[in-house]
Amino acid sequence: MQYKINTDPKRILGKRPNLSDQNSVADEIVTAFTSQQAQPTVPLSSTASAKPSVWGKILSIVALLLLFAPFLIPFGLMILSHIQGYDLPILMYPILVLAFRTYSLIGGLVLYLAARKVNHLRKSIGWVALANPLVTIPFFFYAMEYSKDPTAAALFTAGVKTLNTISSIASAICMVVLCVFAVVLLVRAFKKAAKPAPVEQN
């Protein structure tokens, strides 16, 4: 069965007062988005393009010297001993580096303060600087027990010696990573701030 719908245009009441062309909803969204993009972008942080802090530069230099001291001091001692005719074995170098790790512990704290001033790598430096003293706890425990009685070192179990070795390796890795962060942060601290690009106005 077929149905036929009859419509009479004369019975349609009302009249649209605005007979101009109207945009669709999609056209309105595109227009609003385009108008927002045309406006100059406001930076989220006021320090993003600001000049680096002077204290950030000073702390970065101090941290760099402290973090590289455990590697440079033993190197200088080995050269000095070689000049005096007392050649130290090359395996003594990592032991001497770990012996001067106190400089690295202090340098990690200074580097974190510098990262806060420069506003760069704060979390990465903070976690590594915190891990550096934590991983040295087994080593210091081993060293304290050995200093009380050197003959007691033979009584230490293999697990204690393995833990001491892992602690030393982890501490050395943290020291190297902090040195890399110190170089990156120093470059960032002395990097000139980029000038904002001029905004084109239509």
C-alpha positions as CSV (number, residue, x, y, z in Angstrom):
1,M,0.0,0.0,0.0
2,Q,1.4,3.4,-1.0
3,Y,0.8,6.6,0.9
4,K,1.0,10.0,-0.5
5,I,1.8,13.0,1.7
6,N,0.3,16.3,0.6
7,T,1.9,19.5,1.9
8,D,0.6,22.9,1.4
9,P,3.3,25.7,1.6
10,K,0.7,28.2,2.4
11,R,-0.1,26.6,5.7
12,I,3.5,27.0,7.0
13,L,3.3,29.8,9.5
14,G,6.1,32.1,10.7
15,K,9.0,33.7,9.0
16,R,12.7,33.7,9.7
17,P,13.6,37.4,10.5
18,N,17.3,37.0,9.4
19,L,17.4,35.9,5.8
20,S,21.3,36.0,5.6
21,D,23.4,32.9,5.2
22,Q,23.9,31.0,8.5
23,N,27.0,28.9,9.3
24,S,26.7,25.4,10.5
25,V,28.0,24.2,13.9
26,A,31.2,22.9,12.3
27,D,31.8,26.3,10.7
28,E,31.4,28.0,14.1
29,I,34.0,25.7,15.7
30,V,36.5,26.2,13.0
31,T,36.1,30.0,13.2
32,A,36.5,30.0,17.0
33,F,39.6,27.8,16.8
34,T,41.2,30.0,14.1
35,S,40.6,33.2,16.0
36,Q,42.2,31.7,19.1
37,Q,45.3,30.6,17.2
38,A,45.7,34.1,15.7
39,Q,46.1,35.6,19.2
40,P,49.7,35.7,20.7
41,T,50.5,32.7,22.9
42,V,51.0,33.5,26.5
43,P,53.9,31.5,28.0
44,L,52.9,29.2,30.8
45,S,56.0,30.0,32.8
46,S,57.4,33.5,33.3
47,T,60.9,32.0,33.5
48,A,60.8,30.1,30.2
49,S,62.4,32.9,28.2
50,A,63.9,34.8,31.1
51,K,67.6,35.3,31.6
52,P,69.2,32.5,33.6
53,S,69.8,33.2,37.3
54,V,73.4,34.3,38.3
55,W,73.2,31.9,41.2
56,G,72.4,29.1,38.8
57,K,75.6,29.7,36.9
58,I,77.7,29.9,40.1
59,L,76.2,26.8,41.6
60,S,76.6,24.9,38.3
61,I,80.3,25.7,38.2
62,V,80.8,24.7,41.9
63,A,78.9,21.5,41.4
64,L,81.0,20.7,38.3
65,L,84.2,21.1,40.2
66,L,83.0,19.0,43.2
67,L,81.7,16.2,41.0
68,F,84.8,15.9,38.9
69,A,87.2,16.2,41.9
70,P,86.9,12.4,42.8
71,F,88.2,11.6,39.3
72,L,90.8,14.3,38.9
73,I,92.4,14.1,42.4
74,P,93.4,10.3,42.1
75,F,94.6,11.0,38.5
76,G,96.9,13.7,39.8
77,L,98.1,11.5,42.7
78,M,99.0,8.7,40.3
79,I,100.9,11.1,38.1
80,L,102.7,12.5,41.1
81,S,103.6,9.0,42.3
82,H,104.9,8.1,38.9
83,I,107.1,11.2,38.9
84,Q,108.5,10.3,42.3
85,G,109.2,6.7,41.1
86,Y,106.4,5.0,42.9
87,D,104.2,3.6,40.2
88,L,100.7,2.7,41.4
89,P,98.8,-0.1,39.7
90,I,96.0,1.0,37.4
91,L,93.5,-0.9,39.6
92,M,94.1,1.5,42.4
93,Y,92.5,4.3,40.4
94,P,88.8,3.2,40.9
95,I,89.6,2.5,44.6
96,L,90.9,6.0,45.0
97,V,87.9,7.4,43.1
98,L,85.6,5.8,45.6
99,A,87.7,7.0,48.4
100,F,87.1,10.6,47.4
101,R,83.3,10.1,46.8
102,T,82.5,12.6,49.6
103,Y,83.1,15.3,47.0
104,S,80.5,13.7,44.8
105,L,77.9,13.5,47.6
106,I,78.3,17.2,48.3
107,G,78.4,18.1,44.6
108,G,75.1,16.2,44.0
109,L,73.4,18.4,46.5
110,V,74.9,21.6,45.0
111,L,74.0,20.4,41.5
112,Y,70.3,19.9,42.6
113,L,70.2,23.5,43.9
114,A,71.7,24.7,40.6
115,A,69.1,22.7,38.7
116,R,66.3,24.5,40.7
117,K,67.8,27.8,39.8
118,V,68.3,27.0,36.1
119,N,64.9,25.2,36.0
120,H,66.3,22.2,34.1
121,L,66.6,18.4,34.9
122,R,65.4,19.0,38.5
123,K,63.8,15.6,39.0
124,S,66.5,13.6,37.2
125,I,69.3,15.2,39.1
126,G,67.4,15.0,42.4
127,W,66.8,11.3,42.2
128,V,70.4,10.5,41.2
129,A,71.8,12.8,43.9
130,L,69.6,11.0,46.4
131,A,70.5,7.5,45.2
132,N,74.2,8.2,45.4
133,P,74.4,8.3,49.2
134,L,71.8,5.6,49.6
135,V,73.8,3.0,47.6
136,T,76.9,3.7,49.6
137,I,75.4,2.5,52.9
138,P,76.5,-1.1,52.5
139,F,80.0,0.1,51.6
140,F,80.3,2.3,54.6
141,F,79.1,-0.6,56.8
142,Y,81.7,-2.9,55.4
143,A,84.4,-0.2,55.8
144,M,83.5,0.4,59.4
145,E,83.6,-3.3,60.3
146,Y,86.9,-3.7,58.6
147,S,88.4,-0.6,60.3
148,K,87.5,-2.1,63.7
149,D,89.2,-5.4,63.0
150,P,91.1,-6.0,59.7
151,T,91.3,-9.7,60.4
152,A,87.5,-9.9,60.5
153,A,87.3,-9.3,56.7
154,A,88.0,-13.0,56.2
155,L,84.9,-13.8,58.3
156,F,82.6,-11.8,56.0
157,T,80.3,-14.0,54.0
158,A,80.3,-14.1,50.2
159,G,76.9,-12.3,50.3
160,V,78.3,-9.3,52.2
161,K,81.3,-9.0,49.9
162,T,79.0,-9.2,46.8
163,L,76.7,-6.5,48.3
164,N,79.8,-4.4,48.9
165,T,80.9,-4.8,45.3
166,I,77.4,-3.9,44.0
167,S,77.3,-0.9,46.2
168,S,80.6,0.3,44.9
169,I,79.6,-0.2,41.2
170,A,76.3,1.6,41.8
171,S,78.0,4.5,43.5
172,A,80.5,4.9,40.7
173,I,77.6,4.9,38.1
174,C,75.8,7.6,40.1
175,M,79.0,9.7,40.2
176,V,79.5,9.4,36.4
177,V,75.8,10.2,35.7
178,L,76.0,13.3,37.9
179,C,79.1,14.5,36.0
180,V,77.2,14.2,32.8
181,F,74.3,16.1,34.3
182,A,76.7,18.8,35.5
183,V,78.1,19.4,32.0
184,V,74.6,19.6,30.5
185,L,73.3,21.9,33.2
186,L,76.4,24.2,32.9
187,V,75.8,24.5,29.1
188,R,72.1,25.2,29.8
189,A,72.9,27.8,32.5
190,F,75.2,29.8,30.1
191,K,72.9,29.4,27.1
192,K,71.5,32.7,25.9
193,A,67.7,33.0,26.1
194,A,66.1,32.8,22.7
195,K,64.3,35.9,21.6
196,P,60.6,35.5,21.1
197,A,59.5,35.5,17.5
198,P,57.5,38.5,16.4
199,V,53.8,38.0,16.2
200,E,52.2,38.6,12.9
201,Q,49.1,40.7,13.0
202,N,46.6,40.4,10.2
